[in-house]
Amino acid sequence: MTREGWREPAVLRAWGSVELWIAVVALAVIFVSVLWQVASRFVPALNWPGVGELASYSLIVLTFIMVGYLIGNNGHITIQIIDYLVKGRAFTVVKAVSAACTALICALLAWEAYHLILAHSGRRTAALGIPIGLLYAVPLIGFASGAIRAVVRIFAARYEDVPFDAAEAR
């Protein structure tokens, strides 16, 4: 079947837009932070220990917030040899089982992130004083989003996948 008969729910499209914007902001923060660090080597008055921490945590946010977006838009890493070997209903089953495994793994990782939030709720980062629980909330959100999108992909397994094109992010 073609993908024409299936469209991602509007709430997931809106959530994907939010994830993409958060990732863009995190990438911009990384860029500015690295430039700040370079400039501070030549202008010592600009030296601020929090800028390195800001860049590091922005990379963490970028990494984990994109989990759900990439799973939902067929942009995650896959081994495509099976795509060429298996056809018809068997391919639909392979896609559904793959999505189920992805959903289970994402749900377990979200569960672990939740327990990390509970275990480290009183701690803060060294330079910026960001609550560690807030940082662990990002993987929780990303993996929960990934689990939800993987469950949606189970039900959309019978439809053809749209190839992921990072230049045309939706």
Helices and strands as residue ranges (DSSP letters): G 3-5, H 10-42, G 44-46, H 50-72, H 81-85, H 89-119, H 132-155, G 166-168
